[in-house]
Amino acid sequence: MSFPGFLGFAPPQGYQQGSGSGAGSVTITGGPTLNRLSQTNLTAAARAGTTVTASATAHTVGTYASLIDPTTLVSYGVFLRMKNVAQPVTDTSMLLNLAYEDTGGGAQTIVAPNVDAGAATAQAGDQGKLHFFPVLIPTNKRVSAGAQAVIGGDTVTVAVWLAQDPPNVPDPLPTVFTSYGADTANSRGTSVTPGSGAFGTWTEIGTTSAAHTQWTLGYDPLSDVTVNTADIVVEIGAGPNVGAVTTIGTFGMSTGSAEVVSGPFPLLVYAEVPITTKVWARIAAADVEPRGIIIYGS
């Protein structure tokens, strides 16, 4: 039985649906056979993921750590989790590049640059910072990550899960995300001042270098080492000036008193934004401490 279209997406050219009830397949009574194939770096031994170490030189990307090698199928998206960065009363600003390269190593293709890992929770039971990047990663590649941090040699625990061999996917699929507002000189985002109990003023984060339809964000406490426990709402928008911004996404974040950050929720939003459009952010919180924002578009 053929699988019907999903959300109006047609299978990519050359795609063939798997069949059978062997490993990696789920048979649904009265319906089609669906492949549920994926790869992850989570194992019985490495239950939190892989440790990625920043360069000993502050704000410099360190050696890329292998997360999965090799990919056994084409991947159409990457779920990313980052944790075990935050330390009490400490600035743990950090950026992570998610990439792939030839199996065994080589020149990286960065699919998600400057992902904000700063203050990712180290508290037991917390999931940390989460993202989903719907990007194309070819087969027989190594998935890797490299980090830079304000603290030389700092580490982050990274988990990835590859979405592979789905019955239907968007075509064409993005190959990379672009980051806006990443302050690579300080390994954090662009400063945005929240409103207390209301949204603060829109702050310009950058100008799109391509047309984008998919969006997410990074959030960090900048250099603040007295973070309060709170729920935060961040809006991102697009428009020509501060008086004409249209909201394109609303995200929830959480912070904790041990200088930790969790989120965002949702993982991804969809909005069509043309090239050379200014993108903005504003924050509603319980205080007016400036926070770092990075916007990612594809």
Secondary structure as UniProt FT lines:
FT   TURN            7..8
FT   TURN            13..14
FT   TURN            23..24
FT   STRAND          25..27
FT   TURN            29..30
FT   STRAND          33..35
FT   STRAND          37..40
FT   STRAND          50..53
FT   TURN            58..59
FT   STRAND          65..68
FT   STRAND          75..83
FT   TURN            88..89
FT   STRAND          94..102
FT   TURN            103..104
FT   STRAND          109..116
FT   TURN            118..119
FT   TURN            124..125
FT   STRAND          129..133
FT   STRAND          141..149
FT   TURN            152..153
FT   STRAND          155..164
FT   STRAND          178..180
FT   TURN            184..187
FT   STRAND          190..192
FT   STRAND          195..196
FT   STRAND          203..207
FT   STRAND          212..220
FT   TURN            222..223
FT   STRAND          230..238
FT   TURN            242..243
FT   STRAND          246..256
FT   TURN            257..259
FT   STRAND          260..265
FT   STRAND          269..273
FT   TURN            275..276
FT   STRAND          278..285
FT   STRAND          291..297
//
